[in-house]
Amino acid sequence: MKLAFQHIKKRFGDLNVVEEFSREVDSGELVALVGPSGCGKSTLLHIAAGLEKPSAGTMLAGGKPVRGPDPERTLMFQENALYPWMTLVQNVALALEFQKVDKKQAEAQAREWLEKVNLKSFEDYYPHQVSGGMRQRAALARAFITRPKALLLDEPFGALDALTRMTLQDALRQLIREAGPTVLLVTHDVDEALFLADRILVFSKRPATVLKEFSLSQHEKTHDLSEFADMRREILGLLGIHAKHEQDAEPVSETQESLEGVAV
Ligand SMILES: Nc1ncnc2c1ncn2[C@@H]1O[C@H](COP(=O)(O)OP(=O)(O)OP(=O)(O)O)[C@@H](O)[C@H]1O
């Protein structure tokens, strides 16, 4: 599903959040939105999800104006919203039950998706009985089980430690490869954007405008992002973070902290 932001502007009262944003995200493409805290990235995601209306301009999904939320466009947050009183399998199955799929069939499919995200023996655990990374794996299974045409990911792994985050990024890439949704990813983590994205949009501080756009080669990426060192340095520079020397470039977790520090 192609997403098209056409001359989008957004104000909240006196606060000018998005100046004017026009971009298309092709079917099956993954575009990462990177920028200072509070610049308006999540607002753009909410407009794509149909949770916020633009003050001006048009949001199109699959060529049609977005008029509200739709299961075809699934939003996933940093804080997994699993229900604590339901097991992982019940949580994942619920997404299908909302779509009127029979409970037994929904649970059978939920078990398959939990297996895909390496949670096979944990299906019947409750969220508090598993780690934060495992809860986000379950949240990924729940996001994918309805086979949305567009996935809108808002800092999906922001609460996880760097190592767990990398394993979740691997799981996400695998799921995307299988299911092929269009993905918009908001992240503070430049390395996450480099690893996952086909394209990265770097935003200015509020009101959000695109400072620069980067296209990444499609070939197989690994977490060794050394071939993207120049791009990484340029992105960090645009965000006002300067790595002294290449060998001093911040590791993932510090990058995250530094970016948080650019809050406006
Ligand atoms: N519903 C709302 N009502 C009023 N102001 C809002 C609303 N949603 C967002 N804002 C404001 O708009 C600005 C941009 O918020 P947004 O969440 O889009 O930024 P962001 O770039 O995603 O930030 P972060 O990276 O910290 O999540 C902020 O100042 C925020 O307080």
The ligand as a Gaussian input file, in Angstrom:
#p B3LYP/6-31G(d) Opt

LIG

0 1
 N       -2.530000      15.822000      20.530000
 C       -1.671000      16.821000      20.780000
 N       -2.094000      17.977000      21.311000
 C       -1.249000      19.004000      21.554000
 N        0.073000      18.955000      21.263000
 C        0.549000      17.817000      20.750000
 C       -0.277000      16.698000      20.478000
 N        0.489000      15.707000      19.938000
 C        1.734000      16.196000      19.894000
 N        1.785000      17.447000      20.362000
 C        2.965000      18.301000      20.433000
 O        3.536000      18.353000      19.147000
 C        4.952000      18.347000      19.225000
 C        5.505000      17.211000      18.390000
 O        5.189000      15.982000      19.039000
 P        5.584000      14.574000      18.403000
 O        5.174000      13.538000      19.404000
 O        5.057000      14.458000      17.039000
 O        7.169000      14.705000      18.337000
 P        8.255000      13.577000      18.065000
 O        9.181000      14.133000      17.053000
 O        7.607000      12.283000      17.745000
 O        8.951000      13.513000      19.486000
 P        9.653000      12.283000      20.234000
 O       10.752000      11.879000      19.355000
 O       10.101000      12.886000      21.523000
 O        8.602000      11.237000      20.406000
 C        5.305000      18.250000      20.696000
 O        5.606000      19.545000      21.170000
 C        4.032000      17.728000      21.333000
 O        3.891000      18.184000      22.649000

